[in-house]
Amino acid sequence: MPTNAELFVRAQRVIPGGVNSPVRAFRAVGGTPRFITRAEGAYLWDAEGRRYIDYIGSWGPMILGHGHPAVLEAVRKAAADGFSFGAPTEREVELAEAIIALVPGVEQLRLVSSGTEAGMSALRLARGVTGRSKIVKFEGCYHGHADALLVKAGSGLATFGHPTSAGVPPEVVQHTLVLEYNNLAQVEEVFATQGREIACVMIEPIAGNMNFVRAAVPFMKRLRELCTAHGALLVFDEVMTGFRVALGGAHGVYAKALPGFRPDLWVFGKVIGGGMPLAAFGGPREMMSQLAPLGPVYQAGTLSGNPVATACGLATLREISRPGYFEALAARTKALVEGLTAAARRAGVPFVGDSEGGMFGFFFPRSASEGLPQNYGAVMATDKERFNRFFHAMLERGVYLAPALYEAGFVSSAHGEADIAATLQAAGEALRA
Ligand SMILES: *Cc1c(COP(=O)(O)O)cnc(C)c1O
């Protein structure tokens, strides 16, 4: 049986960095990535036969845990009927109907295969609908790796961003404005000076790609007002938060605080595929009908609405729609964060954490007086060495956390009380490591 280290050496010969998505390489924390052979419920097993309690859940999709019997059965059945047809199926319609029923405001939906594809397509649609070019995004929010979205802030607010990746020409990001998350003054200024040129503002309403950072309610409220006043679309990237922080996603969370609140377009992924490649974007019929074949905005995909993926997504949505599901998941996640906070207090380690539904985050601030970070800069200023030590100490104790301090964590409904207790026991030791 090859070890993780042997597999990593072999992988690096044929795959750049040995991985098919960079964060898996453990570059942020150092060490050898675990090669996973199998998963069940709340657990992963690596190539060396070691078991881990999984708090990544494939970065969000595995909300039911791994290998949920009803989902497995749906996938088996669908696979037996055919992997892909390149023609419409009833199941795609069912999935669209299921999502629409859960998210008020979404009237039509197009299914795609990845969050990147969904975000990129929503952006094109927003530009097509408004006839404008400029887009606003926030530092620390990830919307997939489309060229126009791989941007960091320029030197001044009025200037355009710089590509964060080689291979992205400056001209391609010249219409992308990057602002600080939760910074209302910057948003006000950009709208005051360029409001009529902005096609859309794209945001992770609860950001999960700079650990876990909520957009403040007053910030979201004003963002909505400014978009409406200037004819710009507010695009909610709910690839991570959708069907994860609540059944209605982050939109549901903000609509509780702001009655009647809704974005203009939504981007979904992760949970809606239940672990299969599936994502979507949607909104009001009037906007969605601008897409081909009805309208002038082109968008297509060979495997879009794949019959096996849609079966997996549908079965997953059915399970998480059961009464009481999210209450139980949220309570378990909250118990984890509260337990970690208590363990850190006992160990005398500065620590702050937060959660919503089945998504959580925690930070090691550099001083005990600091609260939850509100933007990317504040997240990256937290104690990286402490996080890395904690990550490895937990991994050694059979708890698999995200291998970077800027990633969120995920609890599934397969995580039992005993798993949380074992995690807290490990944390008590790891915090002293
Ligand atoms: C994961 C993620 C994406 C990209 O989805 P992929 O399926 O990895 O392309 C986009 N937006 C957010 C908020 C995400 O978390």
The ligand as a Tripos MOL2 file, in Angstrom:
@<TRIPOS>MOLECULE
LIG
   15    15     1     0     0
SMALL
NO_CHARGES

@<TRIPOS>ATOM
      1 C1        -16.2720   27.1430   -4.7030 C.3       1 LIG1
      2 C2        -16.7330   28.5090   -5.0730 C.ar      1 LIG1
      3 C3        -16.7820   28.9350   -6.4110 C.ar      1 LIG1
      4 C4        -16.2090   28.1220   -7.5390 C.3       1 LIG1
      5 O1        -16.8480   26.9160   -7.7040 O.3       1 LIG1
      6 P1        -16.0750   25.7290   -8.5020 P.3       1 LIG1
      7 O2        -17.1120   24.6670   -8.5950 O.co2     1 LIG1
      8 O3        -14.9020   25.3750   -7.6550 O.co2     1 LIG1
      9 O4        -15.6870   26.2830   -9.8100 O.co2     1 LIG1
     10 C5        -17.3580   30.1550   -6.6830 C.ar      1 LIG1
     11 N1        -17.8390   30.9270   -5.7120 N.ar      1 LIG1
     12 C6        -17.7910   30.5700   -4.4170 C.ar      1 LIG1
     13 C7        -18.3600   31.4740   -3.3790 C.3       1 LIG1
     14 C8        -17.2140   29.3620   -4.0640 C.ar      1 LIG1
     15 O5        -17.1320   29.0320   -2.7710 O.3       1 LIG1
@<TRIPOS>BOND
     1     1     2 1
     2     2     3 ar
     3     2    14 ar
     4     3     4 1
     5     3    10 ar
     6     4     5 1
     7     5     6 1
     8     6     7 2
     9     6     8 1
    10     6     9 1
    11    10    11 ar
    12    11    12 ar
    13    12    13 1
    14    12    14 ar
    15    14    15 1
@<TRIPOS>SUBSTRUCTURE
     1 LIG1         1 GROUP 0 **** ****
